[in-house]
Amino acid sequence: MLLDPEQTKRLFHHALANEYAVLAVNADSPAAVVDCLEAARQCQSPIIIETSLWQLTGRSFGLGDPFLGMTRYLSDLSVLASSERYSEIPVVYHTDHIKGPDTLPLLQAAIRGLPAQMGDSVTTLHASSISLDSSELSAEENLATIDALCNTALLSGMEATLEMEAGVDDGVTSLEETRSLFGAAEAANPGYLALWAPGVGTKHGLGSAGGFDPEAVGEHQALASELASRPIGIALHGSSGLSNEQLQAAVAAGVAKVNWSSESLLIRSSAARDYYEAHCDELEKGHPKFKETAMDNGVQEAVSNTYIPRVVERMKTLGAQNQATPALEAMRFFA
């Protein structure tokens, strides 16, 4: 079930209240999306599928056009998430690492809705939750962009659930910065922010373990919740290098969403490399197994067999196993 923004907000509240975090995977191909959904089904866990600008403009989706890429991505995810196989799994589509000149118009389109032809009719597809990459923005630009996105939702009569970030690769964010960024955005646009992503000593990439500070997570979670007068979860960026113990400490301190990209890519690419190395002789012209080995399904099956158990393992580490049904029941209760 692909969640709308209000349902997504309820999911984050449910995760925080029940002390688990939802895994957010940057999935850069249709095969990766299916594997993430399959892992969520096996684990009975909610799942966040998120895309960065390079996925939306890549060959699997937009071919250089991020608007086309997001429309294709959301169309495919909507069909999958509403299928019988995944209809009882809460699925979030989240924008991640969106920066540059397309940032504001692309995210505004994700809030207003992107028209997509579905059979004989046109449907409008919306992102479940929104964030932007603030790494190249000043504090003033970060706040101005959040203001513009909230104003877009207000003027178009649409719901929006936002994650706001600080400079997550710049060490540990000060509590004063949480006040001046998150606090200011919440005061100007009450109710739209559901997650806060401060720096807590991690970095994007595979070397993010050094300097992680779970105490900082708890302090920022408490302050953001105080500033908003409602529970606000922390979004953990740069989780690929963290141990299971560190991830569990993060969840215990108030993390409700855990981004995962670099290690996910490493698992998939390593499995693909191993497949081709093991079957290289079969890729010679005239080999009786050439077609079977060369077709995409061969390598995709091999990657899935390695990747899905690792995704399930990470969901269990975050405490999300068997939380799909309770999360959906909580959303329906508050509907």
N, C-alpha and C positions, 0 to 999 in steps of 0.2 A: 504494500500500500504506500503510494507516494504521498507524503504528508504535505499539507499546506502550511503556510507560515505560523498560523495559530496553533495547529497541532504540533509543529516542531517546537514551539515555545513550551508546550506542555511536556513534550518528551524531555527537554533539557531540565525542566523542573523535576520530573519524575526521576531522572538519573541522579540529580543532586540529592533529592530527598531519600533515595534508596541506596546511595553510596556506590554507584557504579558509573562508568564513563562509556560513552558511545564511540566506537572506533570510526574515524573519518579517513577514508582511503582516497588518495589521488589516483583515480583509475583512468589510464590514458589510452584504452582500447576497448572495443565492445567485449572482447573476451575477458578482460580484466573486470569489467562491470559484472558480467555474469558470474565470474568466480567469487566476487565479493557478495553478491546476493545469495549464491549457493552456500557460502560459509555462514552467512547470517541465518539461513534456513536450517542448516545442520545444527547450529548453536542456539537457535531460537532467540536471536539477539537482534535489537535494532541495529541499523547500519546507516552511516552517512557516506554517500558517494559525492566526492567533491572534485571540481576541475579548476585548474589554473589556466591562465591565458594560453600557455603553450599547448595544452591539450585541445582547447577550443579551436585554435588555429592550425592544429596538426593535420596530418593526412587522414587520420581516422574519422575526423569530424568536419572541420570547417575549411580545410584547404586554403588557409590564410584569412578567412572571413570569420571572426569570432561570433558574429550574430547567427550566421548559418550553423556554426559549430555548436552553439548553445541550443539552438532549435533542434538540431539532429540529436544531440545528446539527451535533451529532455524528452523528445518524442520516443526514443528507444527505451529510456528508463521508465517512462510512464506506462508503456505497453507491458514491459516486463513486470513492473511492480504491481500492476493491476491483474496480472494473470493469476490463475488459481494456485500456482506453485508458490507465489510470493505474496499473496494478498493479505496474509496475516502477519507479515513482517513489516514493521515500521521502517520506511525508507525515506531518507532526507537527501535532497539535492542541494548542495552548498557550493557557493562560489568561493574560490581561494586563490590568492596570488594574482589578483587582477590589478594591473597597473598600466600607466601610460595614457595616451590620448583617448583610448577607447573606454577607459575606466567608467566615467560617469554615464555616458550614453548606454553602455552595455548593461551596467547594473540597474539603471533606470528601466531598461527594457525587461530585465529579469523580474522587476517588481510589477510593472504594468502588465506584463504578459507578452509572450511571443506567439504569434499565430502559426498554427501548424495544420496541414491537411491530414486528416485521419479518416481514410475511406472516402465517403461522399460528403463529409462535413468538415468544417474548420473548427478546431478547438484552440483554446488559449492556454499556454503552459507557463507556469510560474516557478521561480526558484523557491525552495522551502526556506532557505536562510541565506543571508548575504554577508560577505566580508570583502574588504579590499586590502591590497598590499600597501601598507603605510611606510614601507622601508625607505622610500624616496620622497616622502612628504614631510613638510614641516608640521609642527603641532597645529598651526593655524589652518593649513591645507587639509589635514586629517579631519579636524572638526568641521570645516566647511563642506567637505564631501559627505560626511555623515549627515549634516544638516540638509544637504540637497537630496539625499536618498530618502530621508524621513519626509521631507516636503513632497517628494514625488508620490510616496505612498498616500499621504494625506490628501493631496489634490486629486489623485486618481481614484480615491476611495478604496484602495487596496490595503490588505494587511501586509506587514513586513516584519521579519524577525532578523535582527542584525547582531553580528559579532564585531566588536571593535578591538583593534590591536594597537599596541605600542611598538617600540622598536624591539621585537622579541629576540633578536640576535645581539643586542647591545648589553648583555649582562642582566642584572636584576633591576627591574623597573622600580623606581622609588614610589613610596606611597603618595608623595606629593604629586607625582605625575599622574597617578591614578585619579587623584582629586581633580587635577587640571584638565585631564583628557576625558576619562570616563564620566566623571562627575559633571563636567560642563556639557557633554553631549546628552546625558540623561536629563539635566535640568532644562535644556532647550527643547528636547524631544522625548518627553516622558513616555515610557512603555515600550519603546521599540527595541531597546538593547536587551539581549538575553544572555550574552556571553562576553567576557572580557579576557583578552589575550595579552597579558603583560609579559615582559621578560622575566624568567625565573631561573636563569642560569643555563638554559639549554640553547642550542643553535640548530638551525636547519642543516640537514646532511647526516652522514654516518658517524660523525665525531661529536655528538651532542651531549654525551654523558657527563663530561667534566663540569663541575660547578653547579649542578642542579640543586636547587634549594627548596625542598618541600615546605619549609616554614614560610617562605615567601609566598607560596601558593595560598596557604591558609590566611595569611595577612591580607593579601589582595582580594581573596574571595569574601572575607568578612567586610572589608571596606567597601567593595563594590556593592555588596548587598545592602549595606547601611546607606550608601548614597542613593540607591534606587528604591529603598524601602520595600524590597522584595528579594527573594533568593536569586543570586546571579552566579552561574557556574563559570569556572575558569576553563578556557580553551588552551590546551597544551600543544605548542608548536615545537618542532624539532625533537620528536620522540624516538627516532630510529636508533639512537645509540644507548637508550636507557635500558637497564635491567628490569626483570619482572618485579623485583623488590622496589625499585625506584618508581615504576609505574603504579604499583599498588599504594605506595606512599603518596603519590600525586593524587590518586582518587580519594584516599582518606582525607586529604587536605582540602578537597573541594573542586577537583577537576571533573568536568562533566563531558568533555569532548577531547579526544586525543587524535591529533593529526598524524598521519603515517604515509610517507612517500618514498624516501630514499631506500630504506630497507626493503620495502615492498617491491620496488623496481629491481633491486639486486637479486631478490629471490626469483623473480620471474625471468630476468635476463640470464641468470646462471642456469636455471632449469632449461631454458631454450638452447643455450650453448651446449649443455650436456647432452641434450637430445640430438642435436646435429652432429656432435662429435661421435656419439654412439652409433649413429646411422649413416655416417658419411659415405660408406661404400654403396649404400642403397640409392644414393642420389646420382649415381653414374648412369649415363644413357644406356638403356637396354636392360637394366636390372629389373627383375620381375616385381620387386617391391617399390619401384621408383615412384609411381603415382601415389600409392598409399603413404609413402614417407614424405613426399614433396607437398602434398595438400596441407593447407593451414590446419585442418582438424588434427593432424598427427602431432604437430608441435604444441598445439593448444591443449590437447589432452594430456600430454606429458607435463606441461607447465601447470595445469590445473591440479594434477595428482600431487605435485610438490607444494603448490601455493595454498590451496584451500585449507589443508590442515594447519598451516602456519597462521593463517588469518583466524581460524577457529581458536587456536591456542592463545592468540593475542586478545581476542574477545573475552575468553575465560579469565585471563590475567586481569582484565579491567572490570571483572565482576558482572559482565553483561549477559552471561549465559542464562537462558530461560526468562529474560526480562521482556521479550517481545509481547507476549499476551498481557502481562500486567500493565505495560505501558499503553497498549491500545485500550484496555479497559479504563485506565485513568483518563484518557482523552475522551472516551465516550461518556464518562461520568460528568465531565465538565462541558460537554458539547451544548 
